[in-house]
Amino acid sequence: MTDKPREHPASTGQGTAPSPFDQPTERFPAQSVRPSIPRTDDDFDPGADDLSSLPTEQLPVYRPAANAPAPPVVDDQVTEVIARPEPTVSEPIVSGPTASEPIVSEPVTVAAPVAVSPQAPPPESTEQRRGTLDVGLFVLRLAVGGTLLAHGLQKLTGWWNGPGLGGYRDDLVTAGFDHARALAVAGAVGEVAGGALLILGLLTPFAGAAVLAVMINAWCLKQSALPGLEYFAPDGVEYETLLGAAAAAIVLTGPGRIALDGRRKWATRPHVGSVVILLVGVAAGLTVWFVFNGANPVI
């Protein structure tokens, strides 16, 4: 071994490639201008001569005009402190056992099934439990109204061997009535109209009251013809009593649902008004008898 440095092949002229580590470090040539890549803080100077620098942007500053009004002076007020009541904390309601108490689970019992009976239907109202009442009232109206209508037509027109209006007036004159002609027309029309309205069930309380007033005069007329109180037919007042009572019953009970008045209150639930109309019919019959005849029918 020797201390002589080893020569590189390139210097000996041999053909092997030189190693890059055998060359000294390459140096960049010095530049007269500032490099394009900034390397220090001075390279960021925007005011350098070799860069196209721009002036620094200035923000506009607002300055009030000379003649602008001064801003209003606002007096400072002391902030008002609003007192707020302290919230009250309520004690919690403990519905179950407290934490110190042991929780004991109770056995769950299952109830046996209970047989539930079917719900009973609601009770029927009085309007729904009328049964055959309406049919019975209809039959009664037909009987009373048909009888009065037939007798009224006998007196008014002379049909069915009736006396006619003239014969009926003569009968009233013989019985001692004043104004017999007017009373004959009123009596005949009252029987015809009252009988027809009873059959139809129209304005039933008023029709029944009119029939009752006519029957009161017929009862008094027939009773005054014989001394004493005669009831049985053919000389007694049996027929007039029956028709008058039936007319009063229709006034008090109403015509029922099988009538033109079936939707009115007096048809199914007559009240004080029907009693008042009945009393008016009785008073009208007695007034006609005592004003236009005046005889005592029971002597």
Residue pairs with C-beta under 8 A, 6 or more apart in sequence:
8 18
8 19
8 22
9 15
9 16
9 18
10 16
10 18
10 22
33 50
34 43
34 48
34 50
35 43
38 44
45 51
46 53
46 54
47 53
96 103
97 103
126 269
127 268
130 256
130 257
130 268
133 256
134 256
134 257
134 258
135 256
135 258
136 256
137 250
137 253
137 254
137 255
137 256
137 258
137 259
138 201
138 255
138 256
138 258
138 259
140 246
140 249
140 250
141 198
141 199
141 201
141 204
141 250
141 255
141 256
141 259
142 199
143 246
144 195
144 198
144 211
144 243
144 246
144 247
144 250
145 194
145 195
145 196
145 197
145 198
145 199
145 207
146 195
146 199
147 195
147 243
148 191
148 192
148 194
148 195
148 198
148 211
148 214
148 243
149 191
149 192
149 195
149 196
149 199
150 160
150 195
151 162
151 191
151 195
152 188
152 189
152 190
152 191
152 192
152 193
152 194
152 195
153 159
153 160
153 162
153 192
154 160
154 161
154 162
154 163
154 164
155 162
155 163
155 164
155 165
155 168
155 184
155 187
155 188
155 191
156 164
156 165
156 188
156 189
156 191
156 192
157 164
157 165
158 164
158 165
158 167
163 170
163 171
165 184
165 185
165 188
168 184
168 187
168 188
169 180
169 181
169 184
170 180
172 180
172 183
172 184
172 187
173 180
175 221
175 224
175 225
175 293
176 293
176 294
176 295
177 183
177 292
177 293
178 292
178 293
179 292
183 288
183 292
187 214
187 217
190 210
190 211
190 213
190 214
191 211
191 214
193 207
193 210
194 207
194 208
194 210
194 211
194 214
194 247
195 211
197 203
197 204
197 206
197 207
198 204
198 207
198 208
198 211
198 247
198 250
198 255
200 259
200 260
201 255
201 256
201 258
201 259
201 260
201 261
201 262
201 267
202 259
202 260
202 261
203 261
204 250
204 251
204 254
204 255
204 259
204 261
204 266
204 267
205 251
205 254
205 266
205 270
205 273
205 274
205 277
205 278
206 277
208 247
208 248
208 250
208 251
208 277
208 278
208 281
209 247
209 251
209 277
209 278
209 280
209 281
209 284
210 281
211 243
211 244
211 247
212 244
212 247
212 248
212 251
212 278
212 281
212 282
212 285
213 281
213 282
213 284
213 285
213 288
214 285
215 240
215 243
215 244
215 247
215 285
216 244
216 282
216 285
216 286
216 289
217 285
217 288
217 289
218 240
219 237
219 240
219 241
219 244
219 297
220 289
220 293
220 295
220 297
221 293
221 297
222 236
222 237
222 240
223 229
223 230
223 237
223 297
223 298
224 295
224 296
224 297
226 235
227 299
229 298
230 236
230 237
231 237
231 238
231 241
232 238
233 239
248 278
248 281
251 270
251 274
251 277
251 278
251 281
252 270
252 274
252 275
252 278
253 270
254 261
254 266
254 267
254 268
254 269
254 270
254 274
255 261
255 262
255 267
256 262
256 267
256 268
257 267
257 268
259 267
261 267
262 268
265 271
266 273
266 274
289 297
